[in-house]
Amino acid sequence: MLVGEIMGLAKIGNSDTLVNEIITQLSQAIIEGDFKPGDKLPSEAELCEQLAVGRNSLREAIRVLNAMGVVKTKRGQGTFLQDTISHEVFNPLIFRLILDPKNTTDVFELRVMVESIVIIMAIYKASPEEIQSIRDLVDETNNIAKSNQGSIDDLIKLDMQFHLSIAKCVHNKLIESILETLVLMFEPSIKKVLQKDGGIDLCLKNHYAIVNLIEQRDVINVFNTVRDTLVDSFAKE
């Protein structure tokens, strides 16, 4: 057995999807605990031999894992599993969902599920000061919109900040990362809604409805409220 050999890795051989197969095997090894956060991966030569792949394919797979935030390659030192998760690890899955027009229902259900869970957790964990901060943000957005002092881009940033502020109240970095990725991915759809007639008023109404739920610690009505607000938003796109 080679130094640093991983029991779960099998020879891949030739394939049109060679890079994807390398990524899959390395990801599975991480999931199964062959690597711990911060661990150094076996050398390029060792991985090439274990997987029976060429250096170019392996390097491309490692490059993709770097871009996803799963590993980090340090010049002259090697490639290491990240110590902490990056929100970038969720990007490929979410991009695939959003870019496929057949996935409209799936995207809608994903948003309802994630946003409902985050709001419920915020209801249980947010301090009175954090809740007041969220209401202040909605009030600020309302004042800017009514006075025509801000651009659409300003309102988009405030809309995104609203969702991220709720996620921060949960005090869970993983959940915060997931929601951050979702918010970034849906920025174009937020812009579409805000640019429609009545879109700004609709967003404000929805945000006030959500902050009211959090203030009242109303867990029972979260799902229906989130679903209804997203139905309105999707209808505006």
Rosetta blueprint (number, residue, H / E / L):
1 M L
2 L L
3 V L
4 G L
5 E L
6 I L
7 M L
8 G L
9 L L
10 A L
11 K L
12 I L
13 G L
14 N L
15 S L
16 D L
17 T L
18 L H
19 V H
20 N H
21 E H
22 I H
23 I H
24 T H
25 Q H
26 L H
27 S H
28 Q H
29 A H
30 I H
31 I H
32 E L
33 G L
34 D L
35 F L
36 K L
37 P L
38 G L
39 D L
40 K E
41 L L
42 P L
43 S L
44 E H
45 A H
46 E H
47 L H
48 C H
49 E H
50 Q H
51 L H
52 A L
53 V L
54 G L
55 R H
56 N H
57 S H
58 L H
59 R H
60 E H
61 A H
62 I H
63 R H
64 V H
65 L H
66 N H
67 A H
68 M H
69 G L
70 V L
71 V E
72 K E
73 T E
74 K E
75 R L
76 G L
77 Q L
78 G E
79 T E
80 F E
81 L E
82 Q L
83 D L
84 T L
85 I L
86 S L
87 H H
88 E H
89 V H
90 F H
91 N H
92 P H
93 L H
94 I H
95 F H
96 R H
97 L H
98 I H
99 L H
100 D L
101 P H
102 K H
103 N H
104 T H
105 T H
106 D H
107 V H
108 F H
109 E H
110 L H
111 R H
112 V H
113 M H
114 V H
115 E H
116 S H
117 I H
118 V H
119 I H
120 I H
121 M H
122 A H
123 I H
124 Y H
125 K H
126 A L
127 S L
128 P H
129 E H
130 E H
131 I H
132 Q H
133 S H
134 I H
135 R H
136 D H
137 L H
138 V H
139 D H
140 E H
141 T H
142 N H
143 N H
144 I H
145 A H
146 K H
147 S H
148 N L
149 Q L
150 G L
151 S L
152 I H
153 D H
154 D H
155 L H
156 I H
157 K H
158 L H
159 D H
160 M H
161 Q H
162 F H
163 H H
164 L H
165 S H
166 I H
167 A H
168 K H
169 C L
170 V L
171 H L
172 N L
173 K H
174 L H
175 I H
176 E H
177 S H
178 I H
179 L H
180 E H
181 T H
182 L H
183 V H
184 L H
185 M H
186 F L
187 E H
188 P H
189 S H
190 I H
191 K H
192 K H
193 V H
194 L H
195 Q H
196 K L
197 D L
198 G L
199 G H
200 I H
201 D H
202 L H
203 C H
204 L H
205 K H
206 N H
207 H H
208 Y H
209 A H
210 I H
211 V H
212 N H
213 L H
214 I H
215 E H
216 Q L
217 R L
218 D L
219 V L
220 I L
221 N L
222 V H
223 F H
224 N H
225 T H
226 V H
227 R H
228 D H
229 T H
230 L H
231 V H
232 D H
233 S H
234 F H
235 A H
236 K H
237 E L
